[in-house]
Every structure is written in structure tokens, then in C-alpha cells.
Amino acid sequence: MLRNAPAPFFPSRPREDDQAYFSQMIRNFAVFAQQTNNPGALQATTLKLTALPVFADDTGAIAGGLTVGDIYRTGAGALRAVV
């Protein structure tokens, strides 16, 4: 997700249908979709990972369907990434 980029402006709907308004909304939704789907650095103050799959090791994680970079935890509670 792209960071430090201004969020697109979504104007209030006019009283009457207006082609320029709808065109602007479509452009802004396209910008928003691009910003949210763009891989990149993530910065946060907290992170909560729920329902992580549990595997003994990378071999088990891969056999369970995970791929390189996926996060899982071991039965002992250690956080791991498939490498």
C-alpha cells in the first residue's frame, strides 16, 4: 500500500445528476484502488495478527499451502515467515 500519498477527494453528491461529478468519482475511486493495491512499505504503531496458521516449520507450512513470505506461528507460539 502506498504511504504518505494524499487520499483522493470525494466530493458531496450534487442535487441533480451531473456527468462531471460521476467522472470525478470514477477517477478518484481508480486512484484509491491503485493506492491500496500498490505494494510498498508499511508503517504502523500496532499490529494484530489473528487466526495465524500453526505449523512446526517451513516444510510443514509449505505443505500446508503457504508460500515464501507468508506468516505463520509454531505450536510454541513463535512467529515465523516462510523463507
N, C-alpha and C positions, 0 to 999 in steps of 0.2 A: 504494500500500500504506500502510495506517495505521501510523504510527510512534508510539513511546512509549506503546503500549497493552499492557497485560499479556496475555501469551499465555494462552489458556484452559487450565484444569486438566484433565488426562486421568487419571482415577483408574485404579488397577490393577483388573483384572477380578476379580470375586468368584469364589469356588469354584463357586457354584451360579448358574444363570441368574437374573437379577434385573431386573425391568422398570424399576425406578428407575435402575439403572446404565445400561441401554441408552438410556433417555430423556435422561439427563445427557450421555451420549456424543453423541447426535444433536444436542442443543443446543450442545455445545462445538464440534462439527465445523461447525455453522452459523455460530457466532461466528468460528471460524478462517477459514472461506471468505469471510466478509464482510470480515475484516481484510486478507486477502491480495488481495482483488479491489477494494479501495477505493482509488481514485486519490488521490495526495497527494504531499507532498514526500518525497524520498529522500535519505538521508544515508549516506555510506559512506566508508571510509578508502581503499579502492582500487576500481577498476572496470576490468574487462577485457571488451572487446567483440571477439568473434570472428566471422569469416565475414561481415563487413560487405559489402554490395554495393558495387560500384565503378561510379561514373558520372562523367561530365565536369562536369555541372552539374545544377541543379534541373530543368531541362527534360528532360534525359535520365533523371533519377531518376523523375520523374512518368510519363514514357513507359514506364519500366520497372516501374511498378506501385506506387511509393512514394507516400505521401500526406503532407500537411503534418505536420511534427513527426517524421517518420521520419529516422533517421540513416543516412548513407552516407559513403563516402570517395571522394576523387578518385584518379585514376591516380597523381598525385604524392604521395598519402598524406595530404592534408588532410582533416580530419574536418569534415563538413558536416551540417546539418539542412535538410530541405526546408521552405521558407518560402512 
